[in-house]
Amino acid sequence: MSTGASAFFGAISGSAPATTSAIGSILIPSMIRRGYPPPYAAAVVASSGALGLIIPPSLTMVIYGTIADVSIGDLFIAGILPGLAIAIALGLVNYALARKNELAAEPEETKESRGKIVRESGLALMMPVIILGGIYGGVFTPTESASVACLYGLIIGLFIYRTISIRSLARIFMNTAVSSAIVMYLMGTANAFSFIITAEQLPQSVAGGILGVSDDPMIIMMLIMLLLLVAGTFLDNVAALVLLVPTLGTLIAALGIDPVYFGVFTVIALAVGNFTPPVGLNLFIAAGLSGSSIEQISRNALPYIAAYIIVLILIIVFPAMVLLFV
């Protein structure tokens, strides 16, 4: 349930910390009440929360597309199959661990309760349908889809669910403006940084060093995967993209690797850093919600890290997983 809920909420939020916080605040206490060990419950939510970066629409893909000058719509389409593959892999890990540790299964919902849940959540669940359906159907661009989704959310929040008040709109708009300004500032500094490292010929040096190991694209992608996994443990996703994409872009261009494929691969690899120490934000959120230590959650997260790495290796071996619909 946690993985499925995170995958669906990721299609709304586009953020790993937001997904972890929203889903974890509901499911972690529920799992603990049903006898799940708190570190395990936190690890499930923290690893599943990273799907918020992968399941489109993804803020990290938007940033990558801006830095690398790649179609954001293509990135969103390319992220569907890998996102589903990771969700399935995490679900299998959940099932195996639950069977091994004899954890209690969720009671089956009655027909009446299922109907009530669908009725109460139906309008909210339409948001990812509007976003993704509008983009893939050619009705509007990714930027326009965000505006439509915000307007839709505002309307149902004000008049249907009534979770938003007129008085709170000024605060919401102010927080949105601040968040947008931060992103725009990061994009500006990213362009400046790209100019500096290009002038210093750093991309050529890094590309030459990696190509000195091998000229096989598969081996190169394996080396890049290791680099991204390590970088993700120490750097925020945006910072890692700003630092690495301009450098690695030259390398993948020399190897003839599709930048859309590489963008999805990069986002997935960096997403792992959200639930690995020392700076994995999902870990800290899950720790606060579960009362567990970072060390305990990190140990329980190891099988989920392995699941992500297996999917990354499959993407390297079978690029069609990413490019099938692009």
N, C-alpha and C positions, 0 to 999 in steps of 0.2 A: 504494500500500500504506500509506504513512504517513497519508494523509488518512482512509482507511477504518479503519485501526487506531485513530486518534485519535477518530473518530466513535463507534466501538464502546466504547473505553475511557471516553469522556466519559459514556456511559450508565451507567458504574459509579462514576466518581470525582465527577462534578459540579463539577470544578475545572479551570481552564485550566492553572495551573502544575503541578498533579499530572499531568495528561495529557501536558503537554510533557516533563516529567522522565521519566515512565515510558516513553513511546514513544520519546523522543529518545535515552535511554540505550541503547536497543537498535538503533534504525534509523539514527541519525546515523553512528555508526562503521561500520555495514554499508554505508551509501550511499557514505561516503568510500572504503572499501576497493574499491568497484566503480567508482571513478573520478568520482564526483559531486563538484563543487567544494564545499568545506566551507561557504562562506557560503550557497550555494543549498540544501544539505541542511538547514542550520539554519533558513533561512527557511521551508522547507516544513513542518518540524515545529513551528516557533513559530506559524505562521498556522493550521495544522491543530489545534494544541493548544487554541486558543480555542474550538473546538467543545465542549470540556468545560463551557463556560458555557451552551451553547445546547441541546445534545442533552439531553433530560430523562432522569433527574432532575438539576436544576441548583441548586446552592447559591445562586447569584445570583437565580434566580427565587423561591426560598424567601424570601430577604431582601426582594425587591420585594413579594411577596405579603403579607408581614408588615407592611411599612411602609404599603402602599396598601390593606390590608384586602381583598385579592383572593384568590379561591380558588386555592390552589397546584395542586390537581389540574387545574383548567382551564388554568393556565399551562403545565403539563407537556404536556397534550394539544395546546395551541396551538403549542408549540415544535417539534413533530415535523416538519411539512412545511417550515418555514423552515430547520431544522437539516439536513434532507436536501438542500434546495435549495443551501445553502452548501457542503455536502460535494461535491455534483455540480459546482458552480462551481469549487471548488478543484481537483477532479480534472481538469476541462477545462484549467485553467491549467497544472497539472502536465504533462498530455499535450502541450500546445502548446509549453511550454518544453523538454520533453525532446526533442521532434521537432526543434525549432529548433537546439538545442545538441548534437544527435546523442548523447544520453546513452544508456548501456547499459541494456537492459531486464533485468528480473529473469528468471533461468532458470525455465522451467516446472517445477513440482514433479511428481515421479512419483506414480503412483497409490498406491504404498506409503507414501511420505512424507506425502501428504495425509491418508491414513487415520490415520497415527500422530499427526499434529498434531491432528486432530479428537478422537481418543481421549484425548490428554493434556490438551487444553484444554476439553473438553466441559463438565465440571462448573463450571469457572470462568465460562464463557460463559453459563451458566444464570442468573447473578446479575441482569443487566439484564432477562432474561425474567421473573424472579420479581418484580422491582421494578415494571416497567412493566405487565406482565400483571396483577399484583395490583391496581394502582391503576385501570387502565382497565376491568378486569373487575368492579370494585366489591367485591373481596374484602377489601381493607383500605385505610385512608387513607394519604396520603403519609408521615405520621409513622410509622404502623405498618409501612409497607413498609420504611422505613429499619431498624427494629428487626429485622424478619424477615431482611433482607439481611445485617445484621451477624451475626446468629446463624448464618445459612447459611455466610457467609465464615469465621466462627470454626470451625465444624465441619469444613469441608473443608480449612482451613488446618492444623488440629491433627491430623486423623486420616487425611486422604487425601493431600494434597500434603506435609504435615509441614514446612511453611515457618514455622510458628509453634510455639514451645515453651511448655510450661506456665510455665516461669520467666520468659518474656518478657511474660506477660499483665499483670503489675502495671505495667510500663512502658507498655504499649499503653493500658491503662485510664487511666493518669495523663495521657498525651498527649491522649487523647480528652476527658477532663474539662477540661483547659486550653483546648483548641480550642472546646469547647462554651461555656465561661465567657466567652471572648472574643466569640463571636457574641452571647451574651445581653447582654453589656455594650454592644455596639454597638447592639443593638435598643433597650436602655433609653435610651441617649443619642440615638438617632434619634427616639424619641417626645418626649424633652425638647426637642430641636432643632425638631421639628415644631410644638410648642406655641409656642416663642419666635417663629418666623418667621410663624406664623399671627397671633399677637398683634400683631406689627409690621406686618401686612398686606403682607408682601413678596410672597406669591403673587399678590395682586391687582395689585401694581405691575408684576411681570414679565409677567403675563398681559396687562395693558393695553398694555405696550410692544410685545409681539409682535403682539397684535391690531391695534395701530396701523399695522402694516406691511400686513396683509391679514386678511380674515376667511374666506379660502378654506382649508378644512381641509388640502388637499393642500400648499399653499404653507407653511402653518404647520408641517406635519410635516417638510417639507424644512428649514425653519429649525431645528426641534428636532433634526433629524438632525445638522446642522452643529454645533450646541451640544454634543450628546452626544459626537460624534467628537473635538471639541477637548477637552472635559472629560476624556474617557477617556485622553488622552495625558498628563495631569498628575495625575489622581486615581486611587486604587485604586477598584475597582468598588463596594465597599461604601460608601466615602466619597462617591463620586459619587451613589449611590442615596440616601443619607441627605440629601445637600445638595439634590438636584434633584427627586426624586420628589414631596415635599410641595409644592414650588413649581409644578411642571408639572402636578400632579394637578388643581389648580384650573382651569388652562387647558384641559386636555382634557375636563374635565367641562363647561365652558362651550361647547365645540365639539361635544359629544355623541359623543366618540371613546370606543370601548369600552376600559376599563382593562386588560382581558386582552390585547387587541391591542397597546395601548401598552406594556404590560409586556414582551412578547416583543420588540417593536421596540427598546425601551430596552436590554434585555440584549444584543441583537445589536450595537447601535451601541457600547455600552461595551466589548464583547468585543474590538473592533478595537484598543482601547488597550493590550491585553495584548501586542501585538507591534509597537507603534509607539514610537519614542523620545519623551521622554527616560526614562520610568519603566516601560516595558513589561516586566513580569517575565518573560514568555516569552522575550523577546530575551536577557536575561541568562542564563537557564537554557540556552538553545540555544547561546549564545556559549561558556559554560563547557564544554559537551559537544563542541563542534566546534573550539574553538580559534580561532574567527573574531572579528573586532571587531564591536561593535554597529553601526558605520557600514556595514560590508560586508553584514551581515545585513539591515539596514534597506533598503538599495538593492535587494537581491534580493526583499524582501517587498512591494515596490510593486505588482506585478501581483496579489498576493493581497489587498492592501488594496482595490484596484479591484474585485475580485470581491465582496468583502463589501458595498461601497457599491452595486454594481449590484443585489445581492439586496435591500438596504434600499430602494432606489428602487422595485423591483418590488413590495415589500410595501406601499409607500405607494400605488402605482397599483392594486394588486390585493389589498385587505385579506383576501379569501377565502383567501389563502395561509396566513393565521394562524387565521382563525375558522371554517374549513370544518368541523372536527369538534367545535367547542365548542358 
